Structure formats: C-alpha cells, structure tokens
Amino acid sequence: MSTVTLNIGSKTYTIACADGEEAHIEALGAMIAEKYALLGASRAPLEAQNLLFAALFLADELADARKRGGEAEPAIVPQSDTAEADALRETIAQLEGELEAARKAAAARAAAPQPDLFVAAAPAEDLNEAVAEQLEALAARIEASAAALEAAAPSA
C-alpha cells in the first residue's frame, strides 16, 4: 500500500492507494485542484463546501462528455493492468468460443435421429443434462472472467 499527498487549495490530504497507482491518484488530485482554483474569491467558508463545488464542476464535465458520447479524458492505465486486461479478454473470447461450440454440439445432438430402441445408448435426458451442465460450467467461467476484467479495468 502506498500513500500520495494531494494539495488542494490551502490544504494537504494524504491518500492511501495501491502500489503503482500513485501517478493516477496524483493526476486525479490535480484535476480536483484545478476545479477548486476556479472558485477563486467566491470560496465558501467551509472547506467541505469548496470540495463539493469542485466535485460538481467535475461531475458537470463528465455529464457533458457522456451526452456527447465520449469520455472526459482517456483513462490512465498502468502497463501491467493493460496486459492483464488483454489476457482476460483473450480468455473470455476463448470461453465464448467454447460455449458456442457446446451450443452447436447440443443443437446437432437434438437434430440427430434418435437411436434404435434396441441399441444400448444413454437416454436422451442424460445427454441433455450433461450438455446443460457443460453450458452452465462454461457460462460460470465466462462470468468469472468478465468480473475479473471489470475489476482490472480502471473505474470511470
């Protein structure tokens, strides 16, 4: 765990952050300090109110950017996070491919002619249950990978 010192207005704030996130937190603090400075002589007597107004400036910019369909600024992503996110995306793509293959195999089994009643074969219900279990397992793996990808992506 690391700490970053932010100077906003006349106050100093020490913020804890994950190792490697220092530059990102400093950049965010600089954005807040910039908006705080816009208050100029119209600052409120309470520091919390001034920080609230700075946050409102930032929220207004974010809302305008969302209306335009863009982002306020590109996110700052450390290289290691990018590599991890890329690996997770690749895993998700692979799992989605496996899921699609399993779905096609299930559809092919359903369309295939039924075996002769006198031939020993697994009941269709057992096959359907096995395919359903495989699909559920693949879906769970995709959801876990997607959650890991979301956790690795920087918050907007």
Secondary structure, DSSP 4 states (H G I P E B T S, - for coil): -EEEEEEETTEEEEEEE-TT-HHHHHHHHHHHHHHHHTTGGG--SSHHHHHHHHHHHHHHHHHHHHHHTS-SS-----HHHHHHHHHHHHHHHHHHHHHHHHHHHHHHHHHSPPPPTTS----HHHHHHHHHHHHHHHHHHHHHHHHHHHHHSPP-
